[in-house]
Amino acid sequence: MEQSELESKVQTLETGLAVQEAAMAGAQATQAATQAGMTSTFGATQAGTWSVMVVGSVALVVGMFLGITIAKN
């Protein structure tokens, strides 16, 4: 093989490796973004669940006192 052919093959291999590395970096970034999204979604779900429970509890207590007040009249 001539030196130009070897240089061409080496350049082709280097390009292929660079593409693989870029694809791997992209996959890792996508995975990290997915995990961050799942974590924030879980946090928002927890916050929503707790807020619904608190509002329901407050409404129950207010309803009980309102019912007692109406029953006395």
N, CA, C and O of each residue as an XYZ file, in Angstrom:
292
protein
N       0.836     -1.189      0.000
C       0.000      0.000      0.000
C       0.871      1.239      0.000
O       1.946      1.278      0.599
N       0.389      2.208     -0.666
C       1.109      3.464     -0.683
C       0.790      4.258      0.575
O      -0.191      3.992      1.270
N       1.622      5.213      0.841
C       1.437      6.018      2.046
C       0.150      6.837      1.971
O      -0.503      7.036      2.995
N      -0.223      7.310      0.805
C      -1.453      8.091      0.673
C      -2.680      7.243      0.971
O      -3.651      7.729      1.549
N      -2.633      5.947      0.567
C      -3.746      5.051      0.876
C      -3.846      4.814      2.379
O      -4.941      4.801      2.942
N      -2.708      4.628      3.016
C      -2.690      4.427      4.466
C      -3.207      5.674      5.188
O      -3.997      5.574      6.127
N      -2.763      6.825      4.748
C      -3.226      8.073      5.359
C      -4.732      8.232      5.192
O      -5.421      8.684      6.107
N      -5.238      7.857      4.020
C      -6.670      7.938      3.754
C      -7.447      6.999      4.673
O      -8.485      7.377      5.214
N      -6.941      5.766      4.851
C      -7.612      4.806      5.724
C      -7.564      5.262      7.180
O      -8.548      5.119      7.906
N      -6.439      5.804      7.606
C      -6.313      6.302      8.975
C      -7.285      7.462      9.186
O      -7.940      7.543     10.225
N      -7.380      8.344      8.220
C      -8.296      9.472      8.331
C      -9.749      8.991      8.396
O     -10.556      9.532      9.153
N     -10.072      7.975      7.600
C     -11.421      7.407      7.620
C     -11.717      6.793      8.983
O     -12.809      6.979      9.519
N     -10.767      6.070      9.545
C     -10.945      5.481     10.878
C     -11.086      6.562     11.948
O     -11.923      6.443     12.842
N     -10.286      7.598     11.863
C     -10.379      8.695     12.836
C     -11.744      9.373     12.751
O     -12.338      9.720     13.772
N     -12.231      9.555     11.537
C     -13.552     10.159     11.357
C     -14.636      9.273     11.961
O     -15.545      9.760     12.633
N     -14.531      7.967     11.716
C     -15.496      7.023     12.280
C     -15.485      7.045     13.801
O     -16.542      7.016     14.430
N     -14.311      7.096     14.389
C     -14.205      7.164     15.850
C     -14.792      8.469     16.385
O     -15.466      8.472     17.415
N     -14.542      9.554     15.700
C     -15.088     10.840     16.139
C     -16.614     10.821     16.094
O     -17.275     11.360     16.982
N     -17.163     10.204     15.066
C     -18.620     10.097     14.950
C     -19.176      9.236     16.082
O     -20.202      9.577     16.672
N     -18.508      8.123     16.388
C     -18.945      7.262     17.486
C     -18.900      8.001     18.823
O     -19.825      7.893     19.628
N     -17.836      8.744     19.054
C     -17.702      9.502     20.306
C     -18.793     10.565     20.414
O     -19.359     10.772     21.488
N     -19.084     11.229     19.317
C     -20.139     12.243     19.325
C     -21.498     11.617     19.587
O     -22.317     12.176     20.317
N     -21.736     10.449     18.988
C     -23.006      9.762     19.202
C     -23.132      9.318     20.657
O     -24.213      9.415     21.238
N     -22.063      8.842     21.244
C     -22.074      8.420     22.643
C     -22.315      9.613     23.562
O     -23.079      9.519     24.523
N     -21.668     10.721     23.268
C     -21.879     11.920     24.081
C     -23.330     12.393     23.973
O     -23.925     12.811     24.966
N     -23.886     12.327     22.786
C     -25.290     12.704     22.599
C     -26.228     11.789     23.359
O     -27.203     12.244     23.957
N     -25.933     10.496     23.335
C     -26.769      9.537     24.059
C     -26.701      9.780     25.564
O     -27.715      9.703     26.258
N     -25.512     10.072     26.060
C     -25.361     10.340     27.494
C     -26.088     11.629     27.886
O     -26.712     11.692     28.946
N     -26.010     12.639     27.047
C     -26.719     13.892     27.334
C     -28.223     13.673     27.322
O     -28.943     14.228     28.152
N     -28.696     12.867     26.384
C     -30.122     12.564     26.327
C     -30.572     11.809     27.569
O     -31.639     12.083     28.118
N     -29.757     10.861     28.007
C     -30.094     10.092     29.206
C     -30.126     10.986     30.440
O     -31.010     10.854     31.285
N     -29.164     11.892     30.539
C     -29.135     12.809     31.680
C     -30.356     13.728     31.672
O     -30.944     13.996     32.720
N     -30.732     14.205     30.498
C     -31.911     15.070     30.399
C     -33.180     14.300     30.740
O     -34.086     14.842     31.373
N     -33.247     13.054     30.327
C     -34.411     12.222     30.628
C     -34.532     11.995     32.132
O     -35.625     12.077     32.693
N     -33.418     11.712     32.774
C     -33.435     11.495     34.226
C     -33.835     12.768     34.958
O     -34.593     12.720     35.926
N     -33.323     13.909     34.494
C     -33.694     15.178     35.127
C     -35.180     15.454     34.954
O     -35.841     15.927     35.878
N     -35.700     15.160     33.779
C     -37.133     15.343     33.535
C     -37.983     14.431     34.388
O     -39.021     14.846     34.904
N     -37.550     13.183     34.542
C     -38.298     12.245     35.373
C     -38.285     12.690     36.833
O     -39.294     12.586     37.529
N     -37.144     13.182     37.288
C     -37.032     13.638     38.672
C     -37.935     14.838     38.924
O     -38.624     14.896     39.943
N     -37.935     15.790     38.005
C     -38.783     16.972     38.203
C     -40.264     16.609     38.092
O     -41.099     17.172     38.800
N     -40.587     15.674     37.211
C     -41.976     15.227     37.101
C     -42.425     14.547     38.381
O     -43.536     14.784     38.856
N     -41.571     13.704     38.941
C     -41.898     13.024     40.192
C     -42.090     14.048     41.315
O     -43.021     13.932     42.112
N     -41.212     15.044     41.373
C     -41.346     16.087     42.400
C     -42.638     16.869     42.254
O     -43.305     17.171     43.243
N     -42.988     17.194     41.022
C     -44.229     17.932     40.787
C     -45.446     17.079     41.141
O     -46.436     17.587     41.669
N     -45.369     15.800     40.852
C     -46.473     14.895     41.194
C     -46.645     14.810     42.702
O     -47.766     14.853     43.210
N     -45.534     14.690     43.413
C     -45.598     14.632     44.871
C     -46.185     15.926     45.435
O     -47.051     15.890     46.309
N     -45.713     17.060     44.938
C     -46.218     18.344     45.416
C     -47.706     18.480     45.131
O     -48.464     18.957     45.975
N     -48.122     18.062     43.948
C     -49.543     18.122     43.597
C     -50.388     17.232     44.478
O     -51.477     17.619     44.901
N     -49.892     16.046     44.756
C     -50.631     15.114     45.614
C     -50.802     15.696     47.017
O     -51.895     15.668     47.581
N     -49.720     16.217     47.567
C     -49.785     16.790     48.921
C     -50.700     18.007     48.959
O     -51.453     18.185     49.916
N     -50.643     18.846     47.929
C     -51.504     20.032     47.936
C     -52.974     19.648     47.850
O     -53.818     20.278     48.488
N     -53.289     18.621     47.069
C     -54.681     18.160     46.976
C     -55.142     17.606     48.320
O     -56.272     17.856     48.740
N     -54.277     16.857     48.995
C     -54.647     16.312     50.300
C     -54.854     17.422     51.332
O     -55.785     17.358     52.134
N     -53.992     18.432     51.313
C     -54.127     19.541     52.259
C     -55.416     20.312     51.992
O     -56.155     20.621     52.926
N     -55.689     20.618     50.749
C     -56.907     21.351     50.403
C     -58.139     20.534     50.787
O     -59.111     21.085     51.302
N     -58.104     19.241     50.543
C     -59.227     18.387     50.917
C     -59.439     18.351     52.422
O     -60.575     18.383     52.895
N     -58.361     18.286     53.164
C     -58.470     18.268     54.626
C     -59.032     19.575     55.159
O     -59.887     19.577     56.045
N     -58.551     20.683     54.621
C     -59.054     21.992     55.044
C     -60.537     22.113     54.713
O     -61.319     22.608     55.524
N     -60.922     21.661     53.522
C     -62.333     21.726     53.137
C     -63.190     20.851     54.051
O     -64.318     21.217     54.383
N     -62.666     19.714     54.451
C     -63.407     18.838     55.366
C     -63.629     19.520     56.710
O     -64.743     19.507     57.234
N     -62.578     20.116     57.271
C     -62.699     20.783     58.577
C     -63.644     21.975     58.478
O     -64.491     22.166     59.350
N     -63.508     22.773     57.434
C     -64.401     23.925     57.247
C     -65.840     23.445     57.091
O     -66.760     24.036     57.656
N     -66.031     22.385     56.333
C     -67.375     21.840     56.149
C     -67.970     21.333     57.447
O     -69.167     21.492     57.687
N     -67.147     20.724     58.288
C     -67.655     20.240     59.585
C     -68.109     21.404     60.459
O     -69.192     21.366     61.044
N     -67.266     22.446     60.545
C     -67.651     23.595     61.369
C     -68.858     24.315     60.786
O     -69.717     24.789     61.530
N     -68.930     24.400     59.471
C     -70.070     25.024     58.839
C     -71.328     24.209     59.105
O     -72.388     24.773     59.378
N     -71.218     22.884     59.028
C     -72.354     22.023     59.322
C     -72.828     22.146     60.774
O     -74.029     22.155     61.043
N     -71.874     22.241     61.702
C     -72.218     22.410     63.121
C     -72.935     23.740     63.326
O     -73.932     23.818     64.043
N     -72.411     24.784     62.684
C     -73.010     26.108     62.817
C     -74.421     26.125     62.254
O     -75.328     26.698     62.857
N     -74.605     25.508     61.117
C     -75.952     25.477     60.506
C     -76.894     24.630     61.359
O     -78.065     24.978     61.515
N     -76.396     23.523     61.913
C     -77.240     22.643     62.729
C     -77.700     23.332     64.020
O     -78.788     23.047     64.521
N     -76.876     24.236     64.556
C     -77.239     24.934     65.790
C     -78.374     25.919     65.545
O     -79.175     26.187     66.441
N     -78.440     26.450     64.350
C     -79.466     27.436     64.028
C     -80.712     26.708     63.695
O     -81.727     27.332     63.387
